[in-house]
């Protein structure tokens, strides 16, 4: 039996997005985890808070990819 992580109010994805902003390279992993948790929660109960967690997690992935690309291509 598979255990599904439940976040009735979407607080887990929101917390992961906040941590992804603070922790630059680990933030990419945290944002992906936020997307996964949001999608599982969305299947159980769809509400605005879970949707905002999903959107913020997607934005977090995009931002972290740009930050990672910047640090990898900078000449310092």
N, C-alpha and C positions, 0 to 999 in steps of 0.2 A: 504494500500500500504506500503510495506516494504522499508525502506530507507537503502541503502547499503553504507557503508563507503568507499569512493573512495580515493585511494592514487595512483595517476598516476605514480609517480616516486618512490614509496616505501619508502619515508622518514619517515613515521609514524612508521613502524616496526623497522627501523634502530634506531630511537630515543628511542623507547621502550627498545631495546636491550642495548643501552648505559645506560639507567636508571636502567635496571635490574642488571647491573654489579655494579653500585654504591650503590643500595639499596638491601641488601642481601635477606631478607625474602619477601619483597614486590616484588622483582625481579621475583619470580616464577609466580606471577599473571601477571606482566607486560609482561613476555615472552609468556604466554598463550594468552594474548590479542594481542601480536604481530603476533602470528601464525594465529589467527582468521582474523585479518586485512589483512595479507598477502594473505591468501587463498581467501578472498573476492576480493581483488585487482587482484589476478592472474586470476580469472574468467573473469574479464573485459578486462585486457590487460596483456599479459605475456611478461616480459622483465627481463633482468639480474639483475636489481636493486631490483625488487620485489623478485626474486629468492634468492638473497643474504640476504634480510631481513628475508625470511622464514627460510633459513638455519641457520642464526645467532640466530633466535628466538628458533629454536629447540635445538641448542647447549646451549642457555641460560637456557632452561628448564632443560636439563641434568645437567649442572653445578650447578644450584640452588638446584636440588634434592640432589646432592652430598654434597653441603655445608649444607643444612638442616639436612641431615643424620649425618654429622659430628658433628654439634652442638648438636643434640639430643642425640648422643651416647657418647659424651666426658664426662669424669669424673672430671669435675672441679667445 
